[in-house]
Amino acid sequence: MAMWNPWRGCHRYSAGCKFCYIHQADRRRGMNTDEIVKTDNFHAPVLKNKKGDYRMKPGQTVYLGFSTDFLIREADPWRG
């Protein structure tokens, strides 16, 4: 299973956010969930290994955005 979190952070928008795992996990780690930051593995889908093959294989299931709301506005400039 491949996982890709290009950025992290989120904002509480509704009552449904009260039990969100992102906020709970960040609180345990002492992180500020309201801070939207690009992660170190932002470019993971285009990274290649020493043989020149993509690290994330074509057709592989990739779980995306487990530490953010993927459509958060602060990330718009990074989507280009």
Rosetta blueprint (number, residue, H / E / L):
1 M L
2 A E
3 M E
4 W E
5 N L
6 P L
7 W E
8 R E
9 G E
10 C L
11 H L
12 R L
13 Y L
14 S L
15 A H
16 G H
17 C H
18 K H
19 F H
20 C L
21 Y H
22 I H
23 H H
24 Q H
25 A H
26 D H
27 R H
28 R H
29 R H
30 G L
31 M L
32 N L
33 T L
34 D L
35 E L
36 I L
37 V E
38 K E
39 T L
40 D L
41 N L
42 F L
43 H L
44 A H
45 P H
46 V H
47 L L
48 K E
49 N L
50 K L
51 K L
52 G L
53 D L
54 Y E
55 R L
56 M L
57 K L
58 P L
59 G L
60 Q L
61 T L
62 V E
63 Y E
64 L E
65 G L
66 F L
67 S L
68 T E
69 D L
70 F L
71 L L
72 I L
73 R H
74 E H
75 A H
76 D H
77 P H
78 W H
79 R H
80 G L
